[in-house]
Amino acid sequence: MAQTAIRPAGTLTRWDPFRDLDRWFDQFAGRPEQPSQAWAPRADVSETEQEYVLDVELPGVVREDIAVEVTGNLVAVTGELKEKEREGRFHRRARRTGQFSYRVTLPRDVDGDKVEAVLDEGVLTVRVPKVDAAKPRRIEITGK
């Protein structure tokens, strides 16, 4: 049997034993409580000898609603996942919508003029080349 809790405003609501846990998880996972806050998409950052590669999960976001900016060694991916028009009412709402922002500071100097970004199957791949001075190079040892 479900219990009922009384809200301060006097309206009745069903008691949900997981409500506080859901709120805590939403805060921990980066889901905003207020629609005006930007959320951070999940991303992987990897490094090769030639470049840094960011794979940012953006399912449902169209290319025109994404911006990628490089300032020094800071890479920013921002944009918006627009809400779809729906009929009926929600029974559970867990998907994020609205403004998002992902920023990462890379450890070395990068070549901001040669950055490439490709959106494919909901994953934005950003390739950020290293400047020549930052690339490791093998030094030949001479002498005896």
N, C-alpha and C positions, 0 to 999 in steps of 0.2 A: 504494500500500500504506500503510495507516495505521500510525503508530508508536505504541508503548505506553510510557507513563511510569509509574514506580514511585512511589507515594505514600509518605511517611515511615511510615505505619502498616503498610506492607507490602502493601496492596491494589493491584491493577492497575487502571488506567483508561486509556481511549483518549486519546492526545495530540490536543488540539484547538488548531490554530494560532490560532484566533480567541477562545479562552477569555479571555485577558488583555484583548483589545480589548473583548469583551462586558462584562467587569467594569468597565473604565474607562468605557464608554458608560453603563452602568447608574448609576454614581456621578455622571457628568456630567449625565445626564437627570433626576436626582433620584429614581431608584429606590433604595429602601433595600436594604441587604444583610441587615438583620435585620428580621423581621416586626414587631417592636415599634415600629419607627420609622414616623412618619407620612410619607406622600408628598405632594407638592404637585401638584394638577391644573393643567393648562394653562388660562390665562385671558387675556382681552383686557379692558383698561380704557379706556373712551372718555369724553369729556366733551362736553356741550352747554352752552348758556348756562344751562339750568335744572337739570341733574343730571349725575351720574356714572353710567355704566352698566358693570357688570361682567358679562361672559359667561364662565362657568366650565364647562369640559368635564367632565361627570360621567356618561358612558355607563354604563348598568347600575345606577346608584344610584337607589334609590327615595326619594321625597320624605320619608318618615318617618325616614330615616337621615341627613338633612342638617340642620345648624343654621347660621343666619346671625345674627351679633351685630355691633352697632355700638357702639363706645365712643369718644366724641369723633369724630375723623375716621379712626379705625381700623376697617376692616371685616374680619371674620373669617368664613370659610366652613369649617366642619369637618364631619366625619361618617365614615361607613364604607361601603366597598364590600365586601359580604359574599361570601365564597367560595361558589361553587355546588357542590352535591354532584355528583361525577363518578365514573364507573366506568372502570376501565382505568388506564393509566399515561400520563404525559405524555412526549412526545418532545421538546417544546420548550415552555417556559413563559415568556411575555413580558408577559402582562397583569398589571396591578397590582391588588392586593386589600388589604383591611385599612383602617386609619385613614388619613384624609387631612386636610390642613390647608392653607388658602390664606389669607394675610393681606396686606392692602394698606393703606398709610396714604395717604389722599387729601390733596391739597395745601391745601384750604380747609375752612372749617367746613361741616358738613353737618347736615341736619335728620333726626336719627336716629329721630324719631317717625313719619316718613312713608316709611320705606324699604319697598319692595315687592320680593318675590322670586317668580319663576315658573320652574318646571321644565318644559321642553318638549323632547321628543326628545333627551334626554341633555345638554341645555345648560341650566344654571341662569343666569337673567338677573336680576341684582340692580340695582334702580334706586334711587339714593341722591340725593334732592333736595338742592340747595344752599340754605343759609339766604338770606333776602332780602339781607342785607348782602354776601354773597359773589357775588351775581349782578351781572353788568355792567349798567350802565344808562347811557343816553345823557343827557348834560347839555346843555340848551339854552343857547346863548350869547346874552345880551341886550346891548343897547347899540349903538353905532355902529361 
